[in-house]
Amino acid sequence: MAEINLLKNSQQDRPKFSLEGSNPTGLYVALTILVLELLLYAGLFGYNLQVHRQIQAVQERGAQVDTKVSQNNNNRQQAVAAQARLANLQTLLNTHLGWSAVFGELENVTYKLANFTDLQVRETGNTLLISGNAPTYTDVAKVIIGLQTSSKILDVTLVTSGQSQITGSGYTFNLEVTFDPKLLLK
């Protein structure tokens, strides 16, 4: 059986793409969607640029903060070193022994004819070992009595004495002298 196409002529008369006789609403909807997509992509592109600028600004600010932290760390290290030096100086000043008062007291109470030849300090800090010579035994005794008269000298002990081997005349002596530790304070 042969097919009969009743619409064939009406389709051939019309051009392939034509807006005639059709409803343009679909076209407007498609164009609106296309414009909205373009606006969305433009907005996303602009937002991406803004985010990259903000990231760059934050990175620059982070670099500035790192520089300041580095400077502050250097300043902190210098401050810690200065504080350590001050603490050492304070310790030195607090524990410094002032021998001037001790020597002044020895000078005031020492018999003038006696000579001190050696002076050593014991580790306790307030005991002196004094070696010297005097013309006679009486002069050695006067040295001991003179030292004992001081209220700042707590004890005087004659360790050894004898005739001087070097000069041939006179006597040598070794004394242990304990003095008040308050004399060493500044």
C-alpha positions in Angstrom: 0.0 0.0 0.0 1.2 3.3 -0.8 1.6 5.9 1.9 0.0 9.2 1.6 1.6 12.2 3.2 -0.8 14.9 3.7 1.6 17.3 5.6 4.5 17.0 3.1 3.6 20.1 1.2 3.0 22.3 4.2 6.4 21.4 5.6 8.2 22.0 2.4 6.7 25.5 2.0 8.1 26.7 5.3 11.8 27.6 5.8 13.8 25.3 8.1 14.1 27.9 11.0 11.5 30.5 11.4 9.9 32.3 14.2 6.7 32.9 12.3 3.7 31.5 13.8 5.6 30.2 16.8 5.4 31.4 20.4 8.6 33.5 21.2 8.3 32.8 25.0 10.6 29.8 24.8 13.2 31.9 23.1 13.0 34.6 25.8 13.3 32.1 28.5 16.4 30.6 26.9 18.0 34.0 26.4 17.2 35.0 30.0 18.9 31.8 31.3 21.9 32.5 29.1 22.2 36.1 30.4 21.8 34.8 34.0 24.5 32.2 33.4 26.8 34.9 32.0 26.1 37.2 34.9 26.8 34.3 37.3 30.1 33.5 35.7 31.1 37.1 35.7 30.2 37.4 39.4 32.2 34.2 40.2 35.1 35.6 38.2 35.0 38.9 40.1 34.6 37.1 43.4 37.6 34.9 42.6 39.7 38.0 41.9 38.6 39.6 45.1 39.4 36.4 47.1 42.9 36.3 45.5 43.5 39.9 46.5 42.4 39.2 50.0 44.7 36.1 50.2 47.6 38.2 48.9 46.8 41.0 51.5 46.7 38.4 54.3 50.0 36.9 53.1 51.6 40.3 53.1 50.3 41.1 56.5 51.6 37.7 57.7 55.0 38.5 56.4 54.9 41.9 58.2 53.9 40.1 61.4 56.7 37.5 61.0 59.2 40.4 60.6 57.9 42.1 63.7 58.0 38.8 65.6 61.6 38.3 64.5 62.5 41.8 65.6 60.8 41.4 68.9 62.5 38.0 69.4 65.9 39.7 68.8 64.9 42.5 71.3 63.7 39.8 73.8 67.0 38.0 73.5 68.9 41.2 74.1 66.7 42.0 77.1 67.2 38.5 78.5 70.9 38.9 78.1 70.9 42.3 79.8 68.8 41.0 82.7 71.3 38.1 83.1 74.2 40.6 83.2 72.3 42.7 85.8 71.5 39.7 87.9 75.3 38.7 87.8 76.2 42.3 88.7 73.7 42.3 91.6 75.0 38.9 92.8 78.6 40.3 92.6 77.6 43.4 94.5 75.7 41.5 97.2 78.5 39.0 97.8 81.4 41.5 97.3 83.8 41.5 100.3 85.2 44.9 101.3 88.6 44.3 102.7 89.3 48.0 103.4 87.7 48.0 106.8 89.6 44.9 107.8 93.0 46.3 106.7 92.1 49.6 108.4 91.3 47.8 111.7 94.6 45.9 111.4 96.5 49.1 110.8 94.9 50.8 113.9 95.7 48.0 116.4 99.1 46.7 115.0 102.2 47.3 117.1 104.4 49.7 115.0 107.7 47.8 115.5 106.3 44.6 114.1 106.3 43.9 110.3 103.8 41.6 108.6 105.5 39.6 105.9 102.6 37.4 104.7 98.8 37.5 104.9 96.5 34.7 103.8 92.7 34.4 104.1 91.1 31.1 105.1 88.2 29.8 103.1 85.8 30.6 105.9 86.4 34.3 104.9 86.8 35.8 108.4 90.1 34.2 109.5 93.5 35.6 108.6 96.8 33.8 108.8 99.4 36.5 109.4 103.2 35.9 109.3 105.6 38.6 110.5 108.7 39.5 112.5 109.4 41.6 115.6 112.6 42.6 117.3 111.9 40.7 120.6 109.4 38.2 122.1 108.0 41.1 124.1 107.2 42.9 120.8 105.5 39.7 119.5 103.3 39.7 122.7 102.6 43.4 122.1 101.3 42.5 118.6 99.0 39.9 120.0 97.7 42.2 122.8 97.2 45.0 120.4 95.1 42.8 118.1 93.1 41.5 121.1 92.2 45.1 122.2 90.0 45.6 119.1 86.3 44.8 119.5 86.1 43.8 115.9 88.8 41.1 116.2 87.2 38.1 117.9 90.2 35.8 118.5 94.0 35.9 118.1 96.0 32.6 118.3 99.8 32.4 118.2 100.4 29.4 115.9 104.3 29.4 115.8 107.2 31.7 116.8 110.9 31.4 116.7 114.1 33.2 116.1 114.4 34.7 112.6 116.6 32.6 110.3 116.9 35.3 107.7 118.0 38.4 109.5 119.7 36.7 112.4 118.1 39.0 114.9 114.5 39.3 115.9 111.7 36.7 116.0 109.2 35.5 113.5 105.6 34.6 114.3 102.5 33.2 112.7 99.2 34.3 114.0 95.6 33.2 113.3 93.3 36.1 113.6 89.5 35.7 113.5 87.6 39.0 112.9 84.0 40.0 112.9 82.6 39.1 109.4 80.5 42.3 109.5 83.8 44.1 108.7 83.7 42.6 105.2 80.3 44.1 104.4 80.2 47.2 102.3 
